[in-house]
Amino acid sequence: MITQQELQGNWNEIKGCLREKWGQLTEDDFAGAKGSVNRLIGKVQQRTGESKANVESFLDSALESGASGFSQAAEQIRDYAHNVSGATQEQYEHAQEALASGLETASETVRRRPAESVAVCFGAGLIAGAVLGLILRNKA
């Protein structure tokens, strides 16, 4: 049988299930139950004519299906997180390989043409310095 804690913890879900099953239940009926399992069962019996055993059985199954739905949602979230983690790892490995390849290419170029490499770096430094100087001069 459903406990007080289960009833209070899943109140909105249980109300929704009860309304689906027995549409004649009103908000006043739920308010009259005041969080008590026995009062809720009594209100449902009074309104619908169902037996206590049927109402208890329905509440138990509604609570169980809600818990299994929660478990399914949690499982889907875990699967999604695992997939995202795998894709992230794959992209990280791809970027690492591209960086290693670029570093190897640059190292090989410097080994084959050291003078030109130094000249290119010197020229790039001059251009970067000139651009930075112009930017700082315009801000002052």
N, C-alpha and C positions, 0 to 999 in steps of 0.2 A: 504494500500500500504506500501511496505517496506520503512523504513527511512534510511537516510545516516548513522546514528549510527549503525543500525542493519546490514547494508551492510558492513561497515568497521569492525564491531565486529565479523562477521561470514564470512568474505571474502573467506577464503580457502574452507569452507564447501559449500558456494554458488557456487564458481567456479566449484567444483567437481560435484555438482548437475546439473549445466548447461552443463558441458561436457558430463555427462551421457545422458542427454536428447537430446542435440544437439552436436554431435561429431564434427561437422564442425567448431566449435568455436576454435579459435587459441589463443595462449598466447598474440599475438599482439592485438587481439580484447579486451582481458581483460585489457591489458596495456592502450589501447585507452580509456577505460571507466574511468580511473584515479579515482576510488572511487566514481563516481557520479552515482546515481541510474538512472537518465534519460539517461545519456550517455550509461550505460550498457544496458538498455532496447533498446535504439536505435541501438547499435551494434548487439544485438541478433536479432532484427527485420530485420536489413539490411542483416545479414548473412543467416537467416533462412526463412524469409518471414512471420513469425508469426505476429499476431496482438498484439498491445500494451497490450490489456486486457489479452490475453493469457499469455504473458510473465510476466505481473504483478501477475497474478493468480498463475503461476508456482513458482515465487520467494516467494510469501507469503506462499504457501504450503510447499516449501522446507525449509523455515525458521521455520515454525511451526513444521514440522517433526523433524528438528534438535533439537528444544527445547524440544519436547516430548522425544526424544532419550536421551537427557541430563537428563531429569527428571527421566527416567527409570533407567539410570545408577546411579543417586544419590540415588534412592530408593533401588537398589540392594546393594549399599555400606552401607546404613543405616541398611538393614536387616542383612548383614554380620557382621557389628559391634555389632548389638544386639545379634546375635548368639555367637560371640566370648565373649562378655560380660557375657552372661549366662553361657557359658562353664567355663570361668575363675572363676565366682562366685561359681559354682559347685565344681571345683577343690579346691578352697580356703576352702569351707565348709568341704570337705573330709579331707584335711590336718589338719584342726582344730579339727575334730573328732578324727583323728589318734593321734594327739598330746595329746589331753585330755585323751584318752584311755591309752597311754603310761605313762603319768604322774600318772594316777590313779593306774596303775599296779606297778610302781616304789614306790609310796607312801605306797601301801599295803605291798609290800615286805619289806620296811624299818620298818613298824609297826610290822610285824611278826618276823623279824630277825634283830633287830637293831645292835647287835654286829658284825654279819657277814657283814652287809652293811657298817659299819664303816671300817672294815678290808679291804673290797674290794676297797673302795674309797682311803684308805691310800696306798694300793698296786698300784692302778692305778696312783696315784700322784707320787709315787716313780719311776715307770717306765717312766712316761712322763718327769719327771725331769732328769732322766738319759739319755734319748734319746735327750732331748734338750741340755744337757750339752755336749754330744758327737758331736752334730751338730755344736754348737758354738765353741768347741775346734778345730774342723777340719777346720773351716773358718778362724781362727786366725793365 
